[in-house]
Amino acid sequence: MPNLKEDDNALREVLTQAKIIAVVGHSDKRDRISYQIAQFLRQVGYTVYAVNPLVKEIDGKPSYAALQDVPEPVDIVNVFRRCEYLPEIIDEAIAVNVKTVWAQLGINHQPSTQKALDAGLNVVMDACIKIEYLRLKIDLTSDV
């Protein structure tokens, strides 16, 4: 299965079924996109974990050094790191049985995409999770 970015139904399914998102590269600076997107994801109802080894906590919540340190199973890994970090992140995501790896706008790494797909993960590259959430009119409260 290719990059899900081209498949609205698959994107909708990923976003509605997910409950827990790990934001890799989550900044503690409010002016950074990773911070703003993570805040948005929390506001719409996801449980969001920060993964950033350089930050101990963000807004009073712990920041984890690596995906395997996150205390519960992760549905989506939302990546805010440069392309050269993707192979390592994909390896971590595979190791902890993440369902979907989602790399933000401008981030795309074909060998990592293939490795994740070969391991059975959903992959979204070069797409903003907030933009797609809003574009697809996801409502996490509708099926409760």
DSSP file (Angstrom, degrees, kcal/mol; ACC not computed):
  #  RESIDUE AA STRUCTURE BP1 BP2  ACC     N-H-->O    O-->H-N    N-H-->O    O-->H-N    TCO  KAPPA ALPHA  PHI   PSI    X-CA   Y-CA   Z-CA
    1    1 A M              0   0    0      0, 0.0     3,-0.1     0, 0.0   122,-0.1   0.000 360.0 360.0 360.0 131.3    0.0    0.0    0.0
    2    2 A P        -     0   0    0      0, 0.0   121,-0.4     0, 0.0     2,-0.1   0.014 360.0 -44.9 -77.9-172.3    1.5    3.4   -1.0
    3    3 A N    >   -     0   0    0      1,-0.2     3,-1.2   119,-0.1   121,-0.2  -0.363  51.8-140.5 -53.0 123.9    1.5    6.6    0.9
    4    4 A L  G >  S+     0   0    0    119,-3.1     3,-2.6     1,-0.3     7,-0.3   0.588  83.7  95.9 -68.9  -8.6   -2.0    7.1    2.3
    5    5 A K  G 3  S+     0   0    0    118,-0.3    -1,-0.3     1,-0.3   119,-0.1   0.787  83.8  50.6 -53.1 -28.3   -1.8   10.8    1.5
    6    6 A E  G <  S+     0   0    0     -3,-1.2     2,-0.6     1,-0.1    -1,-0.3   0.486  98.6  74.4 -88.7  -2.7   -3.6   10.1   -1.7
    7    7 A D    <>  -     0   0    0     -3,-2.6     4,-2.5     1,-0.2     5,-0.2  -0.846  54.8-175.4-120.8  96.4   -6.5    8.1   -0.2
    8    8 A D  H  > S+     0   0    0     -2,-0.6     4,-2.9     1,-0.2     5,-0.2   0.867  86.0  53.0 -59.0 -39.7   -9.0   10.1    1.7
    9    9 A N  H  > S+     0   0    0      1,-0.2     4,-2.2     2,-0.2    -1,-0.2   0.919 111.2  46.1 -64.0 -42.4  -10.9    7.1    3.0
   10   10 A A  H  > S+     0   0    0      2,-0.2     4,-2.4     1,-0.2    -2,-0.2   0.910 113.4  49.4 -65.9 -41.7   -7.8    5.5    4.4
   11   11 A L  H  X S+     0   0    0     -4,-2.5     4,-2.6    -7,-0.3     5,-0.2   0.929 110.4  50.6 -61.3 -45.0   -6.8    8.9    6.0
   12   12 A R  H  X S+     0   0    0     -4,-2.9     4,-2.2     1,-0.2     5,-0.2   0.912 110.8  49.2 -59.9 -42.8  -10.2    9.3    7.5
   13   13 A E  H  X S+     0   0    0     -4,-2.2     4,-2.3     2,-0.2     5,-0.3   0.926 111.2  48.9 -63.2 -45.3  -10.1    5.8    9.0
   14   14 A V  H  X S+     0   0    0     -4,-2.4     4,-1.5     1,-0.2    -2,-0.2   0.931 114.9  44.9 -59.2 -46.6   -6.6    6.4   10.5
   15   15 A L  H  < S+     0   0    0     -4,-2.6    -1,-0.2     1,-0.2    -2,-0.2   0.815 116.2  44.5 -72.5 -30.9   -7.7    9.6   12.1
   16   16 A T  H  < S+     0   0    0     -4,-2.2    -1,-0.2    -5,-0.2    -2,-0.2   0.826 116.0  45.3 -83.5 -30.7  -11.0    8.4   13.4
   17   17 A Q  H  < S+     0   0    0     -4,-2.3    -2,-0.2    -5,-0.2    -3,-0.2   0.760  94.0  93.9 -83.2 -23.7   -9.7    5.1   14.8
   18   18 A A     <  +     0   0    0     -4,-1.5     3,-0.1    -5,-0.3    56,-0.0  -0.397  37.2 165.0 -70.6 143.7   -6.6    6.6   16.5
   19   19 A K        +     0   0    0      1,-0.3    28,-2.9    -2,-0.1     2,-0.5   0.582  64.4  50.6-121.2 -34.1   -6.8    7.6   20.1
   20   20 A I  E     -a   47   0A   0     26,-0.2    55,-2.1    53,-0.1    56,-1.9  -0.937  60.5-176.4-120.6 125.4   -3.1    8.1   21.0
   21   21 A I  E     -ab  48  76A   0     26,-3.0    28,-2.6    -2,-0.5     2,-0.6  -0.973  12.8-155.6-122.8 129.5   -0.6   10.1   19.1
   22   22 A A  E     -ab  49  77A   0     54,-2.7    56,-2.8    -2,-0.4     2,-0.8  -0.918  11.5-151.5-101.0 124.0    3.1   10.4   19.9
   23   23 A V  E >   -ab  50  78A   0     26,-3.1    28,-2.6    -2,-0.6     3,-1.1  -0.843   9.2-156.7 -98.8 105.8    4.6   13.7   18.5
   24   24 A V  E 3  S+ab  51  79A   0     54,-2.1    56,-3.2    -2,-0.8    28,-0.2  -0.721  82.4  22.3 -86.2 121.6    8.3   13.0   17.7
   25   25 A G  T 3  S+     0   0    0     26,-3.0     2,-0.3    -2,-0.6    -1,-0.3   0.654  83.2 173.3  93.1  20.1   10.2   16.3   17.8
   26   26 A H    <   -     0   0    0     -3,-1.1    -1,-0.2    25,-0.7     2,-0.2  -0.471  21.4-144.9 -63.1 119.5    7.5   18.0   19.9
   27   27 A S        -     0   0    0     -2,-0.3    -1,-0.1     2,-0.1    25,-0.0  -0.557  15.5-145.8 -86.7 152.9    8.9   21.4   20.8
   28   28 A D  S    S+     0   0    0     -2,-0.2     2,-0.6    30,-0.0    31,-0.1   0.361  75.5 100.1 -93.3   4.3    8.4   23.2   24.1
   29   29 A K    >   -     0   0    0      1,-0.1     3,-1.9    29,-0.0     6,-0.4  -0.811  69.1-146.5 -94.2 124.3    8.3   26.5   22.3
   30   30 A R  T 3  S+     0   0    0     -2,-0.6    -1,-0.1     1,-0.3     6,-0.1   0.717  95.2  59.5 -64.2 -21.9    4.8   27.8   21.6
   31   31 A D  T 3  S+     0   0    0      4,-0.1    -1,-0.3     5,-0.0     2,-0.3   0.511  85.1 100.2 -85.9  -2.7    5.8   29.4   18.3
   32   32 A R  S <> S-     0   0    0     -3,-1.9     4,-2.2     1,-0.1     3,-0.3  -0.613  75.9-131.6 -86.0 143.0    6.9   26.1   16.8
   33   33 A I  H  > S+     0   0    0     -2,-0.3     4,-3.1     1,-0.2     5,-0.3   0.885 106.4  57.5 -57.9 -40.9    4.6   24.2   14.5
   34   34 A S  H  > S+     0   0    0      1,-0.2     4,-2.0     2,-0.2    -1,-0.2   0.898 108.4  46.8 -60.8 -38.9    5.1   20.9   16.4
   35   35 A Y  H  > S+     0   0    0     -6,-0.4     4,-2.3    -3,-0.3    -1,-0.2   0.939 114.3  47.2 -64.8 -46.9    3.9   22.6   19.6
   36   36 A Q  H  X S+     0   0    0     -4,-2.2     4,-2.2     1,-0.2    -2,-0.2   0.897 112.7  47.9 -65.6 -41.4    0.8   24.1   17.9
   37   37 A I  H  X S+     0   0    0     -4,-3.1     4,-2.7     2,-0.2    -1,-0.2   0.921 111.1  51.2 -66.0 -42.7   -0.2   20.9   16.1
   38   38 A A  H  X S+     0   0    0     -4,-2.0     4,-2.1    -5,-0.3    -2,-0.2   0.912 110.1  50.0 -61.0 -41.9    0.2   18.9   19.3
   39   39 A Q  H  X S+     0   0    0     -4,-2.3     4,-2.5     1,-0.2    -1,-0.2   0.920 110.4  50.2 -61.5 -43.4   -2.1   21.4   21.1
   40   40 A F  H  X S+     0   0    0     -4,-2.2     4,-2.0     1,-0.2    -2,-0.2   0.934 108.9  51.4 -59.2 -46.7   -4.6   21.2   18.3
   41   41 A L  H  <>S+     0   0    0     -4,-2.7     5,-2.4     1,-0.2     4,-0.4   0.877 111.1  48.3 -61.2 -38.1   -4.6   17.4   18.5
   42   42 A R  H ><5S+     0   0    0     -4,-2.1     3,-1.3     1,-0.2    -1,-0.2   0.922 108.8  54.2 -65.4 -43.2   -5.2   17.5   22.2
   43   43 A Q  H 3<5S+     0   0    0     -4,-2.5    -2,-0.2     1,-0.3    -1,-0.2   0.846 106.9  50.6 -62.0 -34.6   -8.0   20.0   21.8
   44   44 A V  T 3<5S-     0   0    0     -4,-2.0    96,-0.3    -5,-0.1    -1,-0.3   0.505 129.9 -89.2 -87.1  -1.6   -9.9   17.8   19.3
   45   45 A G  T < 5S+     0   0    0     -3,-1.3    -3,-0.2    -4,-0.4     2,-0.2   0.461  79.7 130.1 119.4   0.2   -9.7   14.8   21.7
   46   46 A Y      < -     0   0    0     -5,-2.4     2,-0.6   -26,-0.0    -1,-0.3  -0.537  57.7-122.7 -81.3 152.2   -6.5   12.8   21.1
   47   47 A T  E     -a   20   0A   0    -28,-2.9   -26,-3.0    -2,-0.2     2,-0.5  -0.864  37.0-162.4 -86.2 123.3   -4.2   11.7   23.9
   48   48 A V  E     -a   21   0A   0     -2,-0.6     2,-0.4   -28,-0.2   -26,-0.2  -0.937  12.4-166.4-119.1 129.3   -0.8   13.2   22.8
   49   49 A Y  E     -a   22   0A   0    -28,-2.6   -26,-3.1    -2,-0.5     2,-0.4  -0.933  18.1-134.1-111.2 134.6    2.6   12.3   24.1
   50   50 A A  E     -ac  23  63A   0     12,-0.6    14,-3.1    -2,-0.4     2,-0.5  -0.721  16.1-167.6 -84.7 133.8    5.7   14.4   23.5
   51   51 A V  E     +ac  24  64A   0    -28,-2.6   -26,-3.0    -2,-0.4   -25,-0.7  -0.925  34.7 127.3-123.3 105.2    8.8   12.5   22.3
   52   52 A N    >   -     0   0    0     12,-1.9     3,-1.7    -2,-0.5    14,-0.1  -0.785  42.8-157.5-159.8 108.5   11.8   14.8   22.5
   53   53 A P  T 3  S+     0   0    0      0, 0.0    12,-0.1     0, 0.0    13,-0.1   0.661  93.2  59.8 -66.3 -14.6   15.0   13.7   24.4
   54   54 A L  T 3  S+     0   0    0     11,-0.1     2,-0.4     1,-0.1    11,-0.1   0.555  99.6  62.4 -90.0  -7.8   16.1   17.3   24.8
   55   55 A V    <   -     0   0    0     -3,-1.7    -3,-0.3     1,-0.1     3,-0.1  -0.968  58.4-165.1-123.8 131.4   13.0   18.4   26.8
   56   56 A K  S    S-     0   0    0     -2,-0.4     7,-2.7     1,-0.3     2,-0.3   0.883  75.4  -3.9 -81.8 -40.5   12.0   17.0   30.2
   57   57 A E  E     -F   62   0B   0      5,-0.3     2,-0.4     7,-0.0    -1,-0.3  -0.996  53.9-151.5-152.5 156.0    8.4   18.3   30.2
   58   58 A I  E >  S-F   61   0B   0      3,-2.8     3,-1.9    -2,-0.3    -8,-0.1  -0.987  85.0 -16.0-131.0 120.2    6.1   20.5   28.1
   59   59 A D  T 3  S-     0   0    0     -2,-0.4    -1,-0.1     1,-0.3   -31,-0.0   0.862 129.4 -52.6  52.8  39.2    3.3   22.4   29.8
   60   60 A G  T 3  S+     0   0    0      1,-0.3    -1,-0.3     0, 0.0    -3,-0.0   0.407 117.0 109.6  82.7  -3.2    3.7   20.3   33.0
   61   61 A K  E <  S-F   58   0B   0     -3,-1.9    -3,-2.8     1,-0.1    -1,-0.3  -0.830  75.9 -99.9-105.4 146.6    3.4   16.9   31.1
   62   62 A P  E     -F   57   0B   0      0, 0.0   -12,-0.6     0, 0.0     2,-0.5  -0.273  25.1-146.3 -65.4 146.6    6.4   14.6   30.7
   63   63 A S  E     -c   50   0A   0     -7,-2.7     2,-0.3   -14,-0.1   -12,-0.2  -0.953  19.5-137.0-108.7 134.1    8.4   14.5   27.4
   64   64 A Y  E     -c   51   0A   0    -14,-3.1   -12,-1.9    -2,-0.5    -9,-0.1  -0.675   6.7-140.5 -98.1 146.2    9.7   11.1   26.6
   65   65 A A  S    S+     0   0    0     -2,-0.3     2,-0.3   -14,-0.2    -1,-0.1   0.817  83.5   4.3 -72.2 -31.4   13.2   10.4   25.2
   66   66 A A  S >  S-     0   0    0    -14,-0.1     3,-1.8     1,-0.1     4,-0.5  -0.968  76.9-102.7-151.5 161.7   12.1    7.7   22.8
   67   67 A L  G >  S+     0   0    0     -2,-0.3     3,-1.5     1,-0.3    -1,-0.1   0.864 117.3  60.5 -56.1 -38.4    8.9    6.0   21.5
   68   68 A Q  G 3  S+     0   0    0      1,-0.3    -1,-0.3     3,-0.0    -3,-0.0   0.665  97.8  60.8 -68.5 -11.8    9.5    2.9   23.6
   69   69 A D  G <  S+     0   0    0     -3,-1.8    -1,-0.3     2,-0.0    -2,-0.2   0.640  75.0 109.7 -85.8 -15.2    9.3    5.1   26.7
   70   70 A V  S <  S-     0   0    0     -3,-1.5     4,-0.1    -4,-0.5   -48,-0.0  -0.440  72.9-132.9 -64.1 131.3    5.7    6.2   26.0
   71   71 A P  S    S+     0   0    0      0, 0.0    -1,-0.1     0, 0.0    -3,-0.0   0.514  79.3  33.0 -74.4  -5.5    3.6    4.5   28.7
   72   72 A E  S    S-     0   0    0      0, 0.0    -2,-0.0     0, 0.0    -3,-0.0  -0.964  99.4 -73.9-143.7 164.0    0.8    3.2   26.5
   73   73 A P        -     0   0    0      0, 0.0     2,-0.4     0, 0.0    24,-0.1  -0.278  47.9-136.7 -61.2 138.5    0.5    1.8   22.9
   74   74 A V        -     0   0    0     22,-0.3    25,-0.7     1,-0.1   -53,-0.2  -0.805  18.6-171.2-102.4 134.2    0.7    4.5   20.2
   75   75 A D  S    S+     0   0    0    -55,-2.1    25,-2.2    -2,-0.4    24,-0.5   0.888  77.0  21.9 -85.8 -46.6   -1.7    4.6   17.2
   76   76 A I  E     -bd  21 100A   0    -56,-1.9   -54,-2.7    23,-0.2     2,-0.7  -0.983  60.0-156.2-127.3 132.4    0.0    7.4   15.2
   77   77 A V  E     -bd  22 101A   0     23,-2.6    25,-3.4    -2,-0.4     2,-0.7  -0.942  16.0-160.0-101.1 113.8    3.6    8.6   15.4
   78   78 A N  E     -bd  23 102A   0    -56,-2.8   -54,-2.1    -2,-0.7     2,-0.6  -0.862  13.0-147.9 -98.2 115.9    3.5   12.2   14.1
   79   79 A V  E     +bd  24 103A   0     23,-3.2    25,-2.0    -2,-0.7   -54,-0.2  -0.748  30.1 169.2 -99.8 121.1    7.0   13.1   13.0
   80   80 A F        +     0   0    0    -56,-3.2     2,-0.3    -2,-0.6   -46,-0.1  -0.411  50.6 103.3-117.3  52.4    8.5   16.6   13.2
   81   81 A R  S    S-     0   0    0      1,-0.1    23,-0.1    23,-0.0     5,-0.1  -0.904  78.7 -89.4-128.1 159.2   12.1   15.7   12.5
   82   82 A R    >   -     0   0    0     -2,-0.3     3,-2.3     1,-0.1     4,-0.4  -0.238  44.8-101.4 -66.7 159.0   14.2   16.1    9.4
   83   83 A C  G >  S+     0   0    0      1,-0.3     3,-1.7     2,-0.2    -1,-0.1   0.805 117.2  65.9 -51.1 -37.6   14.2   13.3    6.8
   84   84 A E  G 3  S+     0   0    0      1,-0.3     4,-0.3     2,-0.2    -1,-0.3   0.701  99.6  53.4 -65.6 -15.3   17.6   12.0    7.9
   85   85 A Y  G <> S+     0   0    0     -3,-2.3     4,-2.0     1,-0.2    -1,-0.3   0.588  85.7  87.2 -90.1 -11.5   16.0   11.0   11.2
   86   86 A L  H <> S+     0   0    0     -3,-1.7     4,-3.2    -4,-0.4     5,-0.3   0.885  80.0  57.3 -60.3 -42.7   13.2    9.0    9.7
   87   87 A P  H  > S+     0   0    0      0, 0.0     4,-2.1     0, 0.0    -1,-0.2   0.926 111.3  44.1 -55.6 -43.6   15.0    5.6    9.3
   88   88 A E  H  > S+     0   0    0     -4,-0.3     4,-2.1    -3,-0.3    -2,-0.2   0.900 114.7  49.0 -65.3 -42.3   15.7    5.6   13.1
   89   89 A I  H  X S+     0   0    0     -4,-2.0     4,-2.8     2,-0.2    -1,-0.2   0.902 109.9  51.4 -66.4 -41.0   12.1    6.7   13.9
   90   90 A I  H  X S+     0   0    0     -4,-3.2     4,-2.7     2,-0.2     5,-0.2   0.921 108.5  51.9 -61.1 -43.8   10.7    4.0   11.6
   91   91 A D  H  X S+     0   0    0     -4,-2.1     4,-2.2    -5,-0.3    -2,-0.2   0.921 112.1  46.1 -58.9 -43.9   12.8    1.4   13.4
   92   92 A E  H  X S+     0   0    0     -4,-2.1     4,-1.7     2,-0.2    -2,-0.2   0.918 111.7  51.7 -63.6 -43.5   11.4    2.6   16.8
   93   93 A A  H  <>S+     0   0    0     -4,-2.8     5,-2.4     1,-0.2    -2,-0.2   0.903 111.2  47.0 -61.9 -42.2    7.9    2.7   15.4
   94   94 A I  H ><5S+     0   0    0     -4,-2.7     3,-1.4     1,-0.2    -1,-0.2   0.917 109.1  55.3 -63.4 -43.2    8.1   -0.9   14.1
   95   95 A A  H 3<5S+     0   0    0     -4,-2.2    -1,-0.2     1,-0.3    -2,-0.2   0.819 113.1  40.6 -62.2 -32.6    9.7   -2.1   17.4
   96   96 A V  T 3<5S-     0   0    0     -4,-1.7   -22,-0.3    -5,-0.1    -1,-0.3   0.248 113.1-115.1-103.1  13.5    6.7   -0.7   19.5
   97   97 A N  T < 5 -     0   0    0     -3,-1.4    -3,-0.2    -4,-0.2     2,-0.1   0.872  45.0-179.5  60.1  42.7    4.0   -1.8   17.0
   98   98 A V      < -     0   0    0     -5,-2.4   -23,-0.2     1,-0.1    -1,-0.2  -0.452  22.8-146.1 -68.4 147.0    2.8    1.6   16.0
   99   99 A K  S    S+     0   0    0    -25,-0.7    23,-3.0   -24,-0.5     2,-0.4   0.888  75.7  21.4 -81.8 -40.8   -0.1    1.5   13.5
  100  100 A T  E     -de  76 122A   0    -25,-2.2   -23,-2.6    21,-0.2     2,-0.5  -0.987  55.5-157.7-137.0 135.9    0.7    4.6   11.5
  101  101 A V  E     -de  77 123A   0     21,-2.5    23,-2.6    -2,-0.4     2,-0.5  -0.968  17.5-172.0-109.3 124.6    3.7    6.8   10.9
  102  102 A W  E     -de  78 124A   0    -25,-3.4   -23,-3.2    -2,-0.5     2,-0.5  -0.953   4.6-163.8-122.5 112.4    2.7   10.3    9.8
  103  103 A A  E     -d   79   0A   0     21,-3.4    24,-2.0    -2,-0.5   -23,-0.1  -0.829  23.6-119.7 -99.3 132.9    5.5   12.6    8.6
  104  104 A Q    >   -     0   0    0    -25,-2.0     3,-2.1    -2,-0.5    22,-0.7   0.031  49.9 -55.6 -65.2 173.1    4.6   16.3    8.5
  105  105 A L  T 3  S+     0   0    0     21,-0.3    -1,-0.2     1,-0.3    22,-0.1  -0.171 126.2  20.3 -50.0 134.9    4.7   18.6    5.4
  106  106 A G  T 3  S+     0   0    0      1,-0.2     2,-0.6    -3,-0.1    -1,-0.3   0.367  97.5 110.7  86.7  -5.4    8.1   18.6    3.6
  107  107 A I    <   +     0   0    0     -3,-2.1    19,-1.8    -4,-0.1     2,-0.3  -0.905  33.3 142.7-109.6 116.9    9.2   15.3    5.2
  108  108 A N        +     0   0    0     -2,-0.6     2,-0.3    17,-0.2   -25,-0.1  -0.958  17.3 173.1-153.2 131.4    9.4   12.3    2.8
  109  109 A H     >  -     0   0    0     -2,-0.3     4,-2.5     1,-0.1     3,-0.3  -0.857  15.7-160.2-144.8 102.5   12.0    9.5    2.8
  110  110 A Q  H  > S+     0   0    0     -2,-0.3     4,-2.7     1,-0.2     5,-0.2   0.870  89.6  51.0 -58.3 -45.8   11.2    6.7    0.3
  111  111 A P  H  > S+     0   0    0      0, 0.0     4,-2.2     0, 0.0    -1,-0.2   0.901 113.6  46.8 -60.6 -37.3   13.4    4.0    1.8
  112  112 A S  H  > S+     0   0    0     -3,-0.3     4,-2.5     2,-0.2     5,-0.2   0.899 110.3  53.1 -68.2 -40.3   11.8    4.6    5.2
  113  113 A T  H  X S+     0   0    0     -4,-2.5     4,-2.5     1,-0.2    -1,-0.2   0.942 111.2  46.5 -57.3 -47.9    8.4    4.6    3.7
  114  114 A Q  H  X S+     0   0    0     -4,-2.7     4,-2.8     1,-0.2    -2,-0.2   0.901 111.0  51.4 -63.8 -41.6    9.1    1.2    2.1
  115  115 A K  H  X S+     0   0    0     -4,-2.2     4,-1.4    -5,-0.2    -1,-0.2   0.921 112.1  46.6 -62.3 -43.8   10.5   -0.2    5.3
  116  116 A A  H  <>S+     0   0    0     -4,-2.5     5,-2.6     2,-0.2     4,-0.2   0.917 113.3  48.7 -64.6 -43.7    7.4    0.8    7.3
  117  117 A L  H ><5S+     0   0    0     -4,-2.5     3,-1.7     1,-0.2    -2,-0.2   0.912 108.6  53.5 -62.6 -42.3    5.1   -0.5    4.6
  118  118 A D  H 3<5S+     0   0    0     -4,-2.8    -1,-0.2     1,-0.3    -2,-0.2   0.810 107.0  53.1 -61.9 -29.3    7.0   -3.8    4.5
  119  119 A A  T 3<5S-     0   0    0     -4,-1.4    -1,-0.3    -3,-0.2    -2,-0.2   0.438 124.1-105.4 -86.6   0.3    6.5   -4.0    8.3
  120  120 A G  T < 5S+     0   0    0     -3,-1.7    -3,-0.2     1,-0.3     2,-0.2   0.612  72.8 140.0  90.0  12.6    2.7   -3.6    7.9
  121  121 A L      < -     0   0    0     -5,-2.6     2,-0.3    -6,-0.2    -1,-0.3  -0.567  55.0-118.2 -86.1 152.5    2.5    0.1    9.1
  122  122 A N  E     -e  100   0A   0    -23,-3.0   -21,-2.5    -2,-0.2     2,-0.4  -0.677  34.5-156.6 -78.2 144.5    0.3    2.7    7.5
  123  123 A V  E     +e  101   0A   0   -121,-0.4  -119,-3.1    -2,-0.3     2,-0.4  -0.990  21.1 178.0-132.3 130.7    2.4    5.6    6.2
  124  124 A V  E     -e  102   0A   0    -23,-2.6   -21,-3.4    -2,-0.4     2,-0.4  -0.987  15.8-175.9-126.0 120.5    1.6    9.2    5.5
  125  125 A M        +     0   0    0     -2,-0.4   -17,-0.2   -23,-0.2   -21,-0.1  -0.892  59.4   8.4-116.9 147.6    4.4   11.3    4.2
  126  126 A D  S    S+     0   0    0    -19,-1.8     2,-0.3   -22,-0.7   -21,-0.3   0.898  96.0 115.4  58.6  47.3    4.6   15.0    3.5
  127  127 A A        -     0   0    0    -24,-2.0     2,-0.6    -3,-0.2    -1,-0.2  -0.996  64.7-124.4-147.3 141.3    1.2   15.9    4.9
  128  128 A C     >  -     0   0    0     -2,-0.3     4,-2.5   -24,-0.2     5,-0.2  -0.763  14.1-150.1 -87.8 123.1    0.0   18.0    7.9
  129  129 A I  H  > S+     0   0    0     -2,-0.6     4,-2.2     1,-0.2    -1,-0.2   0.847  97.2  50.3 -62.2 -35.0   -2.1   16.0   10.3
  130  130 A K  H  > S+     0   0    0      2,-0.2     4,-2.6     1,-0.2     5,-0.2   0.931 110.4  48.7 -69.2 -45.2   -4.1   19.2   11.3
  131  131 A I  H  > S+     0   0    0      1,-0.2     4,-2.8     2,-0.2    -2,-0.2   0.925 115.0  45.2 -60.0 -44.8   -4.8   20.2    7.7
  132  132 A E  H  X S+     0   0    0     -4,-2.5     4,-2.6     2,-0.2    -1,-0.2   0.904 110.9  53.4 -67.5 -40.6   -6.0   16.7    6.8
  133  133 A Y  H  <>S+     0   0    0     -4,-2.2     5,-2.1    -5,-0.2     4,-0.3   0.935 115.5  40.0 -56.9 -48.2   -8.1   16.4   10.0
  134  134 A L  H ><5S+     0   0    0     -4,-2.6     3,-1.0     1,-0.2    -2,-0.2   0.905 114.4  52.5 -70.3 -41.7   -9.8   19.7    9.1
  135  135 A R  H 3<5S+     0   0    0     -4,-2.8    -2,-0.2     1,-0.3    -1,-0.2   0.886 112.5  44.9 -62.1 -39.4  -10.1   19.0    5.4
  136  136 A L  T 3<5S-     0   0    0     -4,-2.6    -1,-0.3    -5,-0.2    -2,-0.2   0.475 107.1-129.3 -85.2  -1.6  -11.7   15.6    6.0
  137  137 A K  T < 5 -     0   0    0     -3,-1.0    -3,-0.2    -4,-0.3     2,-0.1   0.910  35.8-172.4  54.8  47.5  -14.0   17.1    8.7
  138  138 A I      < -     0   0    0     -5,-2.1     2,-0.4    -6,-0.2    -1,-0.2  -0.457  11.1-170.9 -69.0 140.8  -13.2   14.5   11.3
  139  139 A D    >   -     0   0    0     -2,-0.1     3,-1.3     1,-0.1     4,-0.3  -0.879  10.1-170.6-135.6 104.7  -15.2   14.6   14.4
  140  140 A L  T 3  S+     0   0    0     -2,-0.4     3,-0.4   -96,-0.3    -1,-0.1   0.688  85.6  57.9 -69.2 -16.0  -14.0   12.3   17.2
  141  141 A T  T >  S+     0   0    0      1,-0.2     3,-1.2     2,-0.1    -1,-0.3   0.612  84.4  81.8 -87.8 -12.0  -17.1   12.9   19.3
  142  142 A S  T <  S+     0   0    0     -3,-1.3    -1,-0.2     1,-0.3    -2,-0.1   0.771  92.6  44.6 -70.5 -25.5  -19.6   11.7   16.7
  143  143 A D  T 3         0   0    0     -3,-0.4    -1,-0.3    -4,-0.3    -2,-0.1   0.231 360.0 360.0-103.8  17.2  -19.2    8.0   17.4
  144  144 A V    <         0   0    0     -3,-1.2    -1,-0.2     0, 0.0    -2,-0.1   0.457 360.0 360.0 -87.4 360.0  -19.3    8.2   21.2
